[in-house]
């Protein structure tokens, strides 16, 4: 049974808190799909998630490399977190040609941004999280430096979908 939770994230600290709450619920084998417009905060969310799992290392966006992997500490529920950004995939078959399917197993956690770019190649996720800007912060054209800072610090909404039964059993803890 799929369950949904919508949260308003007032600032980056709220995003960090959501990532911290999710980190407590994740276990080895979990697959998380992140979606949202460019600049919505998917990589920021993942950075906070990785930190909540006990790492203090610099978290890089895998926009150009497609994958960044992080060995998690012994205290974490999994050995590794694989962070994918599939924005640059032009065909779902590229997922297979890159050998990425081998990273999805019951030892690791995988977070995949732009999972729709590999639609049909990926298994069903445990969690889907869609992050959007609050509509009142939408802007057109070029931004001044102050407007740009306001845009990136603006409130967001996170729609969390617990797809698997194990995620559905844990979704209430994300509030």
N, CA, C and O of each residue as an XYZ file, in Angstrom:
700
protein
N       0.842     -1.179      0.000
C       0.000      0.000      0.000
C       0.891      1.246      0.000
O       1.682      1.449      0.921
N       0.760      2.066     -1.022
C       1.536      3.294     -1.121
C       0.952      4.347     -0.192
O      -0.264      4.525     -0.124
N       1.829      5.042      0.520
C       1.404      6.112      1.413
C       2.167      7.375      1.056
O       3.310      7.316      0.603
N       1.521      8.530      1.266
C       2.112      9.817      0.937
C       2.174     10.711      2.167
O       1.350     10.621      3.077
N       3.182     11.577      2.160
C       3.332     12.602      3.189
C       3.860     13.842      2.486
O       4.847     13.767      1.754
N       3.213     14.982      2.700
C       3.681     16.246      2.135
C       4.141     17.143      3.270
O       3.420     17.362      4.243
N       5.359     17.660      3.127
C       5.933     18.536      4.143
C       6.364     19.846      3.511
O       6.881     19.867      2.394
N       6.151     20.926      4.222
C       6.685     22.224      3.804
C       8.024     22.394      4.504
O       8.110     22.345      5.731
N       9.060     22.594      3.711
C      10.415     22.777      4.233
C      10.718     24.264      4.174
O      11.018     24.797      3.106
N      10.642     24.934      5.314
C      10.769     26.393      5.362
C      12.148     26.899      4.975
O      12.289     28.010      4.463
N      13.173     26.074      5.222
C      14.545     26.524      4.982
C      15.432     25.289      4.881
O      14.953     24.157      4.951
N      16.727     25.521      4.717
C      17.638     24.379      4.576
C      17.691     23.541      5.845
O      17.904     22.331      5.774
N      17.502     24.158      6.995
C      17.507     23.396      8.245
C      16.356     22.384      8.270
O      16.507     21.284      8.802
N      15.225     22.752      7.701
C      14.094     21.820      7.629
C      14.412     20.670      6.670
O      14.032     19.524      6.914
N      15.109     20.988      5.582
C      15.550     19.945      4.645
C      16.515     18.996      5.344
O      16.432     17.778      5.185
N      17.430     19.570      6.121
C      18.381     18.769      6.878
C      17.657     17.861      7.875
O      18.029     16.699      8.040
N      16.629     18.385      8.536
C      15.879     17.582      9.505
C      15.160     16.425      8.821
O      15.138     15.310      9.343
N      14.571     16.685      7.651
C      13.914     15.604      6.913
C      14.935     14.527      6.536
O      14.657     13.336      6.677
N      16.110     14.938      6.061
C      17.152     13.974      5.702
C      17.583     13.165      6.926
O      17.799     11.957      6.836
N      17.705     13.838      8.060
C      18.080     13.158      9.306
C      17.013     12.128      9.688
O      17.338     11.003     10.068
N      15.747     12.517      9.586
C      14.658     11.597      9.922
C      14.627     10.402      8.973
O      14.399      9.272      9.404
N      14.857     10.649      7.686
C      14.878      9.542      6.727
C      16.061      8.626      7.002
O      15.923      7.405      6.927
N      17.220      9.191      7.318
C      18.409      8.374      7.591
C      18.136      7.357      8.694
O      18.646      6.238      8.640
N      17.342      7.729      9.690
C      17.017      6.814     10.794
C      16.117      5.667     10.336
O      16.045      4.630     10.994
N      15.430      5.856      9.201
C      14.496      4.839      8.713
C      15.088      3.939      7.628
O      14.582      2.844      7.381
N      16.155      4.398      6.986
C      16.734      3.631      5.882
C      17.493      2.410      6.381
O      18.047      2.405      7.480
N      17.503      1.385      5.553
C      18.290      0.197      5.860
C      18.921     -0.318      4.573
O      18.555      0.099      3.474
N      19.868     -1.226      4.728
C      20.554     -1.792      3.569
C      19.519     -2.337      2.582
O      18.542     -2.982      2.963
N      19.768     -2.055      1.311
C      18.870     -2.506      0.257
C      17.845     -1.472     -0.156
O      17.159     -1.660     -1.161
N      17.719     -0.384      0.590
C      16.718      0.631      0.257
C      17.126      1.424     -0.988
O      18.301      1.707     -1.223
N      16.124      1.759     -1.756
C      16.298      2.529     -2.981
C      15.396      3.755     -2.886
O      14.189      3.638     -2.674
N      16.005      4.944     -3.049
C      15.299      6.220     -2.934
C      15.413      6.952     -4.262
O      16.516      7.168     -4.763
N      14.276      7.334     -4.832
C      14.265      8.163     -6.034
C      13.977      9.596     -5.615
O      13.018      9.851     -4.887
N      14.812     10.540     -6.076
C      14.596     11.967     -5.837
C      14.237     12.633     -7.150
O      14.881     12.398     -8.173
N      13.216     13.456     -7.119
C      12.840     14.206     -8.316
C      12.555     15.644     -7.935
O      12.359     15.972     -6.765
N      12.538     16.492     -8.948
C      12.291     17.912     -8.759
C      13.036     18.687     -9.820
O      13.933     18.162    -10.479
N      12.658     19.938     -9.978
C      13.309     20.784    -10.971
C      14.772     20.988    -10.634
O      15.210     20.727     -9.514
N      15.529     21.465    -11.632
C      16.911     21.863    -11.376
C      16.919     22.910    -10.264
O      16.118     23.845    -10.280
N      17.812     22.753     -9.314
C      17.912     23.709     -8.218
C      16.881     23.537     -7.122
O      16.786     24.380     -6.229
N      16.106     22.465     -7.168
C      15.067     22.259     -6.151
C      15.639     21.812     -4.814
O      14.994     21.986     -3.780
N      16.845     21.237     -4.817
C      17.451     20.821     -3.562
C      17.692     19.336     -3.429
O      17.888     18.847     -2.317
N      17.685     18.601     -4.527
C      17.893     17.151     -4.467
C      19.284     16.793     -3.947
O      19.420     15.946     -3.064
N      20.304     17.430     -4.486
C      21.665     17.138     -4.048
C      21.897     17.660     -2.628
O      22.604     17.023     -1.848
N      21.321     18.794     -2.290
C      21.425     19.314     -0.920
C      20.805     18.323      0.059
O      21.375     18.047      1.115
N      19.645     17.792     -0.289
C      18.998     16.787      0.547
C      19.916     15.571      0.723
O      20.087     15.066      1.833
N      20.496     15.117     -0.373
C      21.370     13.936     -0.312
C      22.608     14.214      0.531
O      23.048     13.348      1.288
N      23.173     15.410      0.407
C      24.326     15.779      1.234
C      23.964     15.670      2.719
O      24.734     15.129      3.512
N      22.797     16.184      3.085
C      22.364     16.098      4.489
C      22.093     14.644      4.896
O      22.366     14.259      6.032
N      21.564     13.849      3.984
C      21.304     12.442      4.264
C      22.617     11.703      4.545
O      22.713     10.936      5.503
N      23.608     11.941      3.713
C      24.903     11.287      3.898
C      25.527     11.698      5.233
O      26.105     10.866      5.932
N      25.414     12.951      5.578
C      25.936     13.416      6.873
C      25.168     12.793      8.029
O      25.753     12.435      9.051
N      23.856     12.666      7.864
C      23.038     12.054      8.914
C      23.381     10.578      9.105
O      23.154     10.018     10.177
N      23.925      9.953      8.069
C      24.353      8.559      8.172
C      25.751      8.427      8.772
O      26.275      7.319      8.885
N      26.358      9.555      9.157
C      27.598      9.526      9.910
C      28.858      9.937      9.174
O      29.949      9.820      9.731
N      28.748     10.413      7.947
C      29.938     10.847      7.211
C      30.106     12.350      7.281
O      29.125     13.093      7.263
N      31.339     12.793      7.361
C      31.621     14.232      7.362
C      32.399     14.636      6.116
O      32.828     15.783      5.992
N      32.576     13.712      5.213
C      33.319     13.972      3.987
C      32.578     14.963      3.081
O      31.369     15.158      3.213
N      33.309     15.573      2.178
C      32.690     16.466      1.211
C      31.810     15.641      0.274
O      32.237     14.610     -0.244
N      30.594     16.099      0.065
C      29.649     15.417     -0.818
C      29.591     16.186     -2.121
O      29.206     17.355     -2.156
N      29.983     15.508     -3.200
C      30.000     16.137     -4.516
C      28.757     15.735     -5.292
O      28.238     14.630     -5.132
N      28.295     16.633     -6.124
C      27.191     16.307     -7.015
C      27.698     15.372     -8.102
O      28.734     15.646     -8.709
N      26.994     14.274     -8.362
C      27.435     13.362     -9.416
C      26.915     13.752    -10.807
O      26.768     12.895    -11.679
N      26.639     15.040    -11.010
C      26.069     15.490    -12.273
C      26.906     15.051    -13.466
O      26.347     14.609    -14.470
N      28.216     15.161    -13.386
C      29.076     14.816    -14.521
C      29.599     13.391    -14.463
O      29.883     12.793    -15.501
N      29.731     12.840    -13.261
C      30.249     11.481    -13.119
C      29.132     10.438    -13.092
O      29.398      9.245    -13.243
N      27.903     10.869    -12.903
C      26.693     10.049    -12.790
C      26.587      9.310    -11.463
O      25.476      9.041    -11.005
N      27.707      8.974    -10.834
C      27.687      8.210     -9.592
C      28.817      8.657     -8.671
O      29.969      8.787     -9.087
N      28.462      8.887     -7.420
C      29.435      9.066     -6.341
C      29.052      8.047     -5.263
O      27.888      7.952     -4.876
N      30.034      7.295     -4.788
C      29.784      6.277     -3.762
C      30.482      6.669     -2.473
O      31.586      7.214     -2.490
N      29.829      6.388     -1.362
C      30.348      6.753     -0.049
C      30.322      5.531      0.857
O      29.263      4.954      1.103
N      31.499      5.136      1.355
C      31.566      4.061      2.337
C      31.048      4.597      3.655
O      31.545      5.600      4.166
N      30.065      3.939      4.192
C      29.430      4.402      5.426
C      30.133      3.822      6.647
O      30.752      2.761      6.562
N      30.041      4.512      7.781
C      30.661      3.987      9.004
C      29.947      2.721      9.483
O      28.818      2.442      9.079
N      30.615      1.968     10.340
C      30.050      0.717     10.859
C      28.719      0.929     11.561
O      27.906      0.007     11.629
N      28.481      2.130     12.086
C      27.240      2.413     12.799
C      26.036      2.551     11.855
O      24.892      2.523     12.310
N      26.276      2.697     10.574
C      25.186      2.858      9.598
C      24.529      1.517      9.296
O      25.092      0.456      9.566
N      23.349      1.585      8.741
C      22.575      0.388      8.427
C      22.994     -0.288      7.124
O      22.452     -1.335      6.768
N      23.948      0.298      6.415
C      24.415     -0.257      5.147
C      25.909     -0.012      5.022
O      26.479      0.802      5.750
N      26.539     -0.721      4.095
C      27.983     -0.556      3.890
C      28.303      0.693      3.076
O      29.278      1.392      3.352
N      27.473      0.967      2.069
C      27.763      2.037      1.110
C      26.476      2.758      0.752
O      25.399      2.162      0.721
N      26.605      4.054      0.482
C      25.503      4.805     -0.130
C      25.975      5.207     -1.527
O      27.020      5.838     -1.685
N      25.195      4.836     -2.525
C      25.479      5.209     -3.906
C      24.545      6.357     -4.279
O      23.324      6.230     -4.187
N      25.123      7.467     -4.697
C      24.357      8.655     -5.088
C      24.478      8.823     -6.601
O      25.558      9.104     -7.120
N      23.370      8.651     -7.292
C      23.323      8.772     -8.744
C      22.641     10.071     -9.141
O      21.703     10.515     -8.479
N      23.106     10.667    -10.202
C      22.411     11.773    -10.861
C      22.349     11.393    -12.336
O      23.349     11.474    -13.049
N      21.181     10.982    -12.780
C      21.020     10.446    -14.129
C      20.554     11.491    -15.138
O      20.104     11.143    -16.230
N      20.658     12.763    -14.779
C      20.186     13.835    -15.650
C      20.778     13.733    -17.057
O      20.091     14.028    -18.034
N      22.019     13.326    -17.170
C      22.711     13.295    -18.457
C      22.491     12.013    -19.260
O      22.992     11.901    -20.379
N      21.754     11.045    -18.715
C      21.454      9.844    -19.498
C      20.515     10.208    -20.647
O      19.548     10.947    -20.462
N      20.805      9.692    -21.804
C      19.924      9.962    -22.951
C      19.083      8.751    -23.311
O      18.146      8.855    -24.103
N      19.415      7.599    -22.730
C      18.685      6.365    -23.033
C      18.766      5.461    -21.803
O      19.845      5.320    -21.227
N      17.666      4.850    -21.386
C      17.702      3.972    -20.210
C      18.710      2.836    -20.322
O      19.188      2.337    -19.303
N      19.041      2.419    -21.537
C      20.006      1.321    -21.709
C      21.395      1.714    -21.217
O      22.220      0.845    -20.934
N      21.661      3.019    -21.113
C      22.952      3.468    -20.599
C      23.152      3.022    -19.149
O      24.288      2.833    -18.714
N      22.065      2.852    -18.403
C      22.142      2.351    -17.031
C      22.843      0.992    -17.019
O      23.725      0.736    -16.199
N      22.427      0.127    -17.950
C      23.023     -1.207    -18.029
C      24.442     -1.160    -18.581
O      25.328     -1.839    -18.061
N      24.668     -0.376    -19.619
C      26.003     -0.340    -20.228
C      27.049      0.202    -19.252
O      28.229     -0.131    -19.360
N      26.622      1.033    -18.303
C      27.546      1.540    -17.283
C      27.755      0.535    -16.147
O      28.643      0.724    -15.316
N      26.956     -0.519    -16.104
C      27.093     -1.528    -15.052
C      26.506     -1.115    -13.716
O      26.806     -1.722    -12.688
N      25.668     -0.082    -13.725
C      25.141      0.449    -12.470
C      24.226     -0.521    -11.725
O      24.113     -0.446    -10.501
N      23.573     -1.430    -12.447
C      22.631     -2.332    -11.777
C      23.335     -3.169    -10.706
O      22.694     -3.642     -9.767
N      24.659     -3.354    -10.845
C      25.414     -4.140     -9.871
C      25.510     -3.442     -8.515
O      25.787     -4.096     -7.509
N      25.287     -2.130     -8.469
C      25.384     -1.397     -7.201
C      24.126     -1.534     -6.359
O      24.145     -1.239     -5.165
N      23.043     -1.976     -6.965
C      21.784     -2.111     -6.233
C      21.712     -3.509     -5.643
O      21.465     -4.489     -6.346
N      21.932     -3.580     -4.347
C      21.878     -4.875     -3.674
C      21.489     -4.669     -2.215
O      21.282     -3.540     -1.769
N      21.394     -5.763     -1.488
C      20.927     -5.683     -0.104
C      22.011     -5.252      0.883
O      21.787     -5.299      2.093
N      23.178     -4.835      0.395
C      24.255     -4.333      1.250
C      24.313     -2.804      1.273
O      24.925     -2.220      2.167
N      23.678     -2.157      0.294
C      23.851     -0.730      0.074
C      22.531      0.021      0.067
O      21.458     -0.570     -0.053
N      22.633      1.322      0.198
C      21.517      2.240     -0.001
C      21.821      3.001     -1.285
O      22.960      3.409     -1.509
N      20.823      3.190     -2.116
C      21.014      3.960     -3.349
C      20.023      5.112     -3.378
O      18.834      4.943     -3.110
N      20.543      6.289     -3.710
C      19.730      7.488     -3.895
C      19.917      7.902     -5.354
O      21.041      8.122     -5.804
N      18.815      8.005     -6.084
C      18.901      8.275     -7.519
C      18.105      9.525     -7.871
O      16.881      9.562     -7.740
N      18.833     10.550     -8.322
C      18.200     11.751     -8.861
C      17.910     11.505    -10.340
O      18.687     10.847    -11.032
N      16.797     12.033    -10.812
C      16.393     11.904    -12.215
C      16.235     10.435    -12.618
O      16.670     10.039    -13.700
N      15.623      9.640    -11.765
C      15.422      8.214    -12.045
C      14.597      7.994    -13.312
O      14.725      6.957    -13.963
N      13.755      8.958    -13.663
C      12.937      8.807    -14.868
C      13.786      8.668    -16.130
O      13.299      8.160    -17.140
N      15.042      9.108    -16.093
C      15.940      8.981    -17.252
C      16.324      7.522    -17.501
O      16.798      7.186    -18.586
N      16.127      6.659    -16.514
C      16.430      5.234    -16.667
C      15.160      4.400    -16.473
O      15.213      3.246    -16.049
N      14.033      5.008    -16.792
C      12.752      4.328    -16.621
C      12.745      3.004    -17.378
O      13.133      2.938    -18.544
N      12.304      1.965    -16.705
C      12.273      0.634    -17.290
C      13.512     -0.182    -16.948
O      13.474     -1.411    -16.992
N      14.603      0.486    -16.611
C      15.840     -0.215    -16.254
C      15.984     -0.364    -14.747
O      16.726     -1.223    -14.270
N      15.279      0.467    -14.003
C      15.414      0.475    -12.538
C      14.322     -0.354    -11.872
O      13.199     -0.437    -12.368
N      14.668     -0.963    -10.749
C      13.611     -1.632     -9.977
C      12.712     -0.601     -9.293
O      13.016      0.592     -9.280
N      11.632     -1.066     -8.740
C      10.718     -0.197     -8.004
C      11.420      0.317     -6.745
O      12.056     -0.461     -6.036
N      11.311      1.622     -6.460
C      11.982      2.152     -5.263
C      11.200      1.834     -3.998
O      10.040      1.426     -4.046
N      11.860      2.032     -2.874
C      11.174      1.978     -1.583
C      10.543      3.332     -1.281
O       9.445      3.416     -0.732
N      11.262      4.389     -1.655
C      10.837      5.772     -1.389
C      10.932      6.597     -2.672
O      11.868      6.431     -3.455
N       9.969      7.476     -2.879
C      10.056      8.521     -3.904
C       9.871      9.847     -3.172
O       8.918     10.026     -2.414
N      10.797     10.771     -3.413
C      10.701     12.090     -2.785
C      10.772     13.126     -3.893
O      11.746     13.184     -4.643
N       9.740     13.936     -3.986
C       9.680     14.997     -4.989
C       9.792     16.334     -4.262
O       8.984     16.646     -3.386
N      10.802     17.119     -4.635
C      11.053     18.405     -3.978
C      10.751     19.525     -4.972
O      11.238     19.519     -6.102
N       9.943     20.479     -4.532
C       9.605     21.620     -5.386
C       9.752     22.909     -4.599
O       9.681     22.923     -3.370
N       9.959     23.995     -5.338
C       9.952     25.324     -4.723
C       8.518     25.711     -4.413
O       7.587     25.319     -5.116
N       8.355     26.475     -3.366
C       7.063     27.082     -3.075
C       6.718     27.956     -4.276
O       7.562     28.732     -4.724
N       5.511     27.854     -4.805
C       5.141     28.598     -6.009
C       5.336     30.101     -5.870
O       5.554     30.780     -6.873
N       5.264     30.635     -4.668
C       5.422     32.082     -4.490
C       6.862     32.535     -4.731
O       7.134     33.734     -4.793
N       7.799     31.564     -4.868
C       9.192     31.933     -5.106
C       9.590     31.779     -6.565
O      10.750     32.007     -6.911
N       8.659     31.397     -7.427
C       8.982     31.237     -8.841
C       9.422     32.571     -9.420
O       8.818     33.607     -9.141
N      10.472     32.541    -10.225
C      10.987     33.758    -10.846
C      11.223     33.505    -12.323
O      11.391     32.364    -12.754
N      11.234     34.571    -13.084
C      11.498     34.502    -14.519
C      12.700     35.372    -14.825
O      12.911     36.389    -14.165
N      13.491     34.990    -15.816
C      14.606     35.825    -16.257
C      15.801     35.726    -15.335
O      15.928     34.782    -14.554
N      16.680     36.716    -15.435
C      17.904     36.726    -14.645
C      17.637     37.200    -13.226
O      16.719     37.982    -12.978
N      18.451     36.716    -12.305
C      18.318     37.073    -10.895
C      19.510     37.904    -10.450
O      20.644     37.640    -10.852
N      19.254     38.905     -9.623
C      20.358     39.618     -8.975
C      20.937     38.684     -7.919
O      20.333     37.653     -7.623
N      22.076     39.013     -7.350
C      22.685     38.139     -6.345
C      21.787     37.995     -5.117
O      21.716     36.909     -4.541
N      21.101     39.060     -4.704
C      20.180     38.962     -3.563
C      18.989     38.080     -3.893
O      18.572     37.263     -3.073
N      18.430     38.244     -5.109
C      17.303     37.413     -5.518
C      17.718     35.950     -5.602
O      16.957     35.058     -5.227
N      18.928     35.709     -6.095
C      19.426     34.349     -6.212
C      19.537     33.702     -4.839
O      19.132     32.554     -4.659
N      20.083     34.432     -3.868
C      20.205     33.896     -2.514
C      18.824     33.614     -1.927
O      18.619     32.582     -1.288
N      17.874     34.532     -2.142
C      16.510     34.318     -1.655
C      15.891     33.083     -2.295
O      15.199     32.313     -1.627
N      16.138     32.893     -3.589
C      15.574     31.756     -4.318
C      16.071     30.445     -3.726
O      15.277     29.529     -3.512
N      17.371     30.336     -3.458
C      17.914     29.085     -2.958
C      17.614     28.861     -1.482
O      17.704     27.730     -1.003
N      17.260     29.916     -0.753
C      16.871     29.766      0.648
C      15.355     29.745      0.822
O      14.856     29.711      1.946
N      14.635     29.766     -0.277
C      13.173     29.830     -0.237
C      12.572     28.511      0.247
O      13.192     27.452      0.136
N      11.366     28.594      0.780
C      10.677     27.370      1.202
C      10.461     26.410      0.033
O      10.352     26.813     -1.125
N      10.404     25.139      0.379
C      10.160     24.087     -0.592
C       9.101     23.147     -0.032
O       8.793     23.158      1.160
N       8.566     22.351     -0.912
C       7.670     21.280     -0.497
C       8.332     19.962     -0.836
O       8.984     19.832     -1.872
N       8.163     18.985      0.039
C       8.629     17.633     -0.225
C       7.414     16.720     -0.167
O       6.720     16.644      0.846
N       7.174     16.033     -1.267
C       6.129     15.020     -1.298
C       6.844     13.678     -1.226
O       7.598     13.307     -2.125
N       6.596     12.972     -0.154
C       7.275     11.702      0.106
C       6.279     10.584     -0.130
O       5.187     10.564      0.438
N       6.679      9.662     -0.973
C       5.844      8.500     -1.274
C       6.553      7.262     -0.749
O       7.669      6.952     -1.166
N       5.910      6.566      0.153
C       6.418      5.289      0.645
C       5.856      4.220     -0.287
O       4.675      3.880     -0.217
N       6.704      3.702     -1.148
C       6.265      2.769     -2.184
C       6.209      1.342     -1.650
O       5.216      0.640     -1.840
N       7.276      0.919     -0.982
C       7.315     -0.450     -0.452
C       6.563     -0.528      0.872
O       6.320      0.487      1.525
N       6.204     -1.732      1.252
C       5.507     -1.920      2.524
C       6.404     -1.532      3.697
O       5.931     -0.944      4.670
N       7.702     -1.859      3.611
C       8.587     -1.498      4.722
C       8.700      0.009      4.864
O       8.805      0.510      5.984
N       8.681      0.750      3.755
C       8.704      2.218      3.825
C       7.383      2.753      4.370
O       7.369      3.693      5.164
N       6.276      2.152      3.942
C       4.960      2.577      4.426
C       4.853      2.435      5.940
O       4.208      3.246      6.605
N       5.488      1.403      6.474
C       5.478      1.185      7.924
C       6.286      2.241      8.678
O       6.144      2.377      9.894
N       7.146      3.002      7.956
C       8.051      3.942      8.604
C       7.748      5.414      8.276
O       8.358      6.304      8.868
N       6.843      5.681      7.369
C       6.664      7.042      6.852
C       6.260      8.046      7.937
O       6.655      9.210      7.872
N       5.492      7.621      8.916
C       5.042      8.536      9.965
C       6.216      9.146     10.738
O       6.100     10.244     11.282
N       7.335      8.437     10.784
C       8.500      8.936     11.528
C       9.188     10.107     10.818
O      10.091     10.722     11.385
N       8.781     10.417      9.610
C       9.408     11.515      8.860
C       8.803     12.864      9.187
O       9.340     13.885      8.756
N       7.739     12.914      9.908
C       7.074     14.188     10.252
C       7.944     15.054     11.109
O       7.540     16.154     11.485
